[in-house]
């Protein structure tokens, strides 16, 4: 019986090595881009998860606690990484802000917990893990198991929804997209099988989950080599669909850019505190929707942020060039409707309040 358990887990360890090889293949390219690095990170996580699943299936952690290190961290990382990769694939111009790191809060928590646990005495670790394998549902470590399972399933479900939308809208690669749908569904089943199998000590179900993850890894490897241009083709088709639906299709974008620059740089329309999206769109002979799309797609910002950035730049100049003018007057001169809004936006852009900025800018001159 012991040998049969070990034999059935050999493909899991094989897939772990294959996933690591796929990860290396992405980073050893001549010029790896962000997508390559994200894809590589996904495979690293898969390699760790597969290794951990194989170790648990063979009851190795109670004997060698290090065999399960980073298992839960990888589970919490793979969902966000896949989400960022897919988003970058469909929106290559997108730039992720530091706020995007919120997706990795569970992973950071899991990493701290796992690292702290590995630093404990070996006797304690082996005893604690032995207890978990005897009564999993009652063990404190099940908190990480539940968080990891729910976290991974939530992201995969969201991506499944995105894939469903693509299947209906991108006809040219429908067969390949159906394959992605199958992978998403199997990934969810894999998470469920591993979770239930481990929690309730259903060994065959846990093995099933590990082998299913093995099949997924091999399928991705074969599919990636069978359709090497699929991801690029998907991106091109998505861009084509987005262009067809764009409200700027028959608009001279360069002319809009030139007119907008003139309104901002020469006429300083942003100093009008009553200026709104509809008003600026009317000056450019556009609809509000067209201007909004232009700012979002071409300038990578929204109307409020776009206008406020020029107001702040103008305020920075006035604060230094006209030291005798009070802050409230400058606030209204550059187009803000209230001092509180002025202070909040200015501090968000510069890290200082207007008064602090003026003091720091003028202090060398005073000296």
Secondary structure, 3 states (H helix, E strand, C coil): CHHHHHHHHHHHHHHHHHHHHHHHHHHCCCCCCHHHHHHHHHHHHHHHHHHHHHHHHCCCCCCCHHHHCCHHHHHHHHHHHHHHHHHHHHCCCCCCCHHHHHHHHHHHHHHHHHHHHHCCCHHHHHHHHHHHHHCHHHCCCHHHHHHHHHHHHHHHHHHHHHHHHHHHHCHHHHHHHHHHHHHHHHHHHHHHHHHHHHHCCCHHHHHHHHHHHHHHHHHHHHHHHHCCCHHHHHHHHHHHHHHHHCCCCCCCHHHHHHHHHHHHHCCCHHHCCCCCHHHHHHHCCCCHHHHHHHHHHHCCCCHHHHHHHHHHHHHHHHHHHCCCCCHHHHHHHCCCCCHHHHHHHHHHHHCCCHHHHHHHHHHHHHC
